[in-house]
Amino acid sequence: MRALLSNKNTSKIKTSILIADVASRLCAVSFMAIVLMSSVRENNLRNLEYVVRGSQMLMSHRPCDEIYVVGEGETLHTISDKCGDPYIVERNPHIHDPDDVFPGLVIKIVPSNHHKSLR
């Protein structure tokens, strides 16, 4: 009888050890997967940061945004020179008098190709 109980206990212990071994390996594989995924994510974030910085660098070479707000002391002539758009009046039908430009006026700017190639 004792031998029978001993066999059952041994069998239970072996089963428990097998389950613990499988669980341990599963945890190790899961941990490695998490480490790899976080590493890949970190690299992607670094690449994204580089792309964002790169696009900011590219954008910083643009003298003006497409929508431009006239500042204090600016004229259409100074804005045209600064932004490379010689057709500001033609592209902004709300400007009736080119001499009547005031701070806060919103205008559309489209730099010419010639101006871009000079930069």
Number of C-alpha atoms within 10 A of each C-alpha: 6 7 8 9 10 11 12 12 12 12 12 12 12 12 12 12 12 12 12 12 12 12 12 12 12 12 12 12 12 12 12 12 12 12 12 12 12 12 12 12 12 12 12 12 12 12 12 12 12 12 12 12 12 12 11 12 11 10 12 10 10 15 15 18 13 13 11 15 16 17 14 10 9 12 17 20 14 11 19 17 14 13 22 21 22 18 15 21 18 10 14 13 9 11 16 11 8 11 10 10 18 15 12 11 13 16 18 16 23 17 22 13 10 10 14 13 7 6 8
